[in-house]
Amino acid sequence: MPGLSDRYGAIVASRYRLVVVAMLLLTAVVGAGAVLGESESGDIGQFETDSPAQAALDQIEVEYPSDDATVAQVVVRGDALSRDSLLAGLRLQQAMRESATVAETLEPERGVVGVENVVGSAAARADGVEDPSLADQIAALDGRDAASVEAIVERVLDPESDAPGDPYQFLPQSYEPGTASADARITFVFQTGADAANAEAQLAIESLATERFDDAFAFGQGIVDDASSRAVGDSFAIITPVALVLVLLALGLAYRDLIDVLIGLVGIAAVMAWLAGLQGWLGVPSSQLLIAVPFLLIGLSIDYSLHVVMRYREAREGTLKADDGLTGRRDPSTAMRVGAGSVVFALGAATVSTGVGFLSNYVSPLAAVRDFAVLSAGGIFAAFVVFTTLVPALKLGVERVLAARGFEREKPAVGVGAGRIRGLLTGAATLARRAPVAVVLVGLLLSAGGAASAADIDTEFNRADFLPEDPPAWTESLGPLAPDDYDVREHAAYLGANFRQRGGDAEAQILLREGVTDPVTLRALAEATKAGDPDSAVVVRPDGTAAITGPHTLLRDLAAEHERVATAISDRDGDGDGLPDAEVAAVYDAAYEVAPEETARVLARSDGAYTSARLLVGVQGDAAAGTVASDVRAVSDRIAAAAPVTAVATGGPVVTAVIQDALLTTLVESFTVTLLVILGFLVALYWWRYRAPTLGAVALVPVVLALAWLLGTMSALGLNFNSETAVITSLAIGLGADYSIHLTDRFVEERDDAADADAALTAAVRGTGGALLGSATTTAAGFGVLALALSPPLQRFGTVTGLAIVYAFVACLTVLPCLLVLRERVLARRAA
């Protein structure tokens, strides 16, 4: 292996012009994939799990009409049930239908529905209109005074009213049934257009609503996506200049040389070209998760660049020992041959361990996470290739040109020359020599505390955690760079706390199998709906009942509207509860006759037999998926215990909770596999290279400790450990292994020539520690500034990544030297 390193260094030094040209051509070929390849936009994606909830959802999709409409909401606050407000709501609906952008996306059957339609239709029917249109509703309210409209409102919202439908679904949970006043109402807009068209329509609806009401807002996925995109854009507009200044300042302090900074930036640009090209050639779709990859590679590129440049400087100044028989200052070619040859092994080992850390995410069932794993691994390999070929060859070419013109560049490596950094690194080495056991014990105690705290980390997934926040007050002073205000998070919280939301992703379901036509089942459903639990994620209607609709609510609604169903029920209702006590199938048949589409939404039949039934369960929009799943399962369990049916909780939120649990389990398992694979790799590598397999285990210990510190800090900061942050914390393993390999490899090299282990440790910490300090400072600053972002995912990414880098560096410069010292002492005792 040393021979290969020497030959590599000799090739780079002797054929640097050819290396530069070849690498530029290769970079152009790979980078062409960004233009010639195919890469579409994507998202985190969905996948199926082998679970009862998924199986039930699959059955629902087969047996029940597809309800894939997109649902947007319009919330009006204030005196929401006044004549003027209701009339303005109807005119808003009219404006939606007159807008080509909105009208072409509306579902023909439902379109736009709100309590204003309930009141307007009641008023129009009182005027003799049988099937009132929107225009009829507007005319009916426009022709009445406030008192007349108030009387109609009280009548249609009377709990004893036999009016069909559920008008309470449009009112907040704080509404007192039977009164003519409410502080808010909600209107649902059902859309069936393409996603892009629906999103554009929702933005138009938002504009129309805010024009007509003093306090109103629209909410939907299109509005959320628009706000999130603008928040990311505003975040980068603010962060990019700050990050650039911090990174350039850190690089300037580390290199103290403009030319080396520029060479490093050329290397980073080449890696970014490889990244874009690989994404195109591999056809990897863009997603929010891939935002992390360029930042990862920039940080890794800075790390690689610093090691290459600092090893060259050490070799140039003669402080890097080599078997060339030379003492004192070397010429540029010899210095590059020695420097590049001495660092390539550590860079290669770091590339493998870091690549494995990220490639382990390929076991994820999420397509976007697999794409993240592949693209990260490809980018890490690209960084290794660029910074072991193009960058050293380019640097040597520049150095030779400057030397030929008489510029003698005496630039010591960070930590090697005199200064505070040298004193700091020397102090770290001294501490390791004098109190290794104490330092290791402190590290272990902190890790134990972090691991214990990690048990309390919340693992729930809440969609509100991904919504942009309002910018802090200080951003108002940024002038043209000042970001927009983002109310979408506040609006989501208000919706979740006050209204039942609609749509497949926001609505839970319960699938009933077997005894669907048993009268006991209907009574169990009515009992489950009778009293809502205010502490549950299941929505409680203003009348105190749970927001659960199914066969029991269908029969009561149809009985109020159709004599055929009312008669069928009354003939079989012995206890007067409005539900049949016998021959339930015959009543269901009557329901199918008068309202086939409505009945098919909650009852499935085949060859005249009823095979299943489903309940639609309104849940709090701001509740975590795990909480929703638990509370809906509690309802299904009560039904199954009281009736001869199998009840399975399912629907969007429930399946999401199942997916999150499965994904989190997969990621935790991949962590374990990653650590074991890296451990095996390092043990085998150090055994092959130095016949010292225990060095592999020693190098990995700081990585594990830093990971425990990170998890403990996440717990203290209230950061959830979910699929998002679990992917991010791969950095703690990858970068931690990178830092440990560099320092361990340097120590072994110095140990061969140093008088004793203490001298070798001091030389290794000064030489490699300086490069690690520059790398950690630069990348931590670049990542950490993302904590200023307006997008919560970017905030978490910046915070967790910055902490991972800091902890990896601290563990490497404190715990690892102590472990190396203790290992040397153990070996010395065994030899004695």
Beta strands, then each sheet from edge to edge (+ up, - down):
strand 1: 70-77
strand 2: 112-114
strand 3: 184-191
strand 4: 216-219
strand 5: 507-514
strand 6: 548-549
strand 7: 603-606
strand 8: 609-618
strand 9: 645-651
sheet 1: 2+ 3- 1+ 4-
sheet 2: 6+ 8- 5+ 9-
sheet 3: 6+ 8- 7+
end
